[in-house]
Amino acid sequence: MSQEKSSRGIVFKINLYLLGASSYAVGAWLIWPDSLKWWGFGLLSIVLGLSAPVLLTKAIVMMARLHARDKEFAEFEEANPTAEPSELASIDDLKRAGMIK
């Protein structure tokens, strides 16, 4: 499995957390009531407003972990370059080595 393929789900999750945080923040701002008569919407707005930074923090933590993981992969790939394929022995090489007649 390639590194890009395995991190695709994490990036999708980060994007969902960011979308959720922005949606909660906008929703909290939009449903804030103008009068005390709609106190229930005010309570819901406070809950949404408090949830938005939590989701934003989760997204930032996931981004930091993904960055650290990508950095580890890069260091590993730099320290261990891929093996170069060797050439196959031709019939003449095998005859010279005495392996076939």
Secondary structure by P-SEA (a helix, b strand, c coil): ccccccaaaaaaaaaaaaaaaaaaaaaaaaaccccccaaaaaaaaaaaaaaaaaaaaaaaaaaaaaaaaaaaaaaaaaacccccccccccaaaaaaacccc
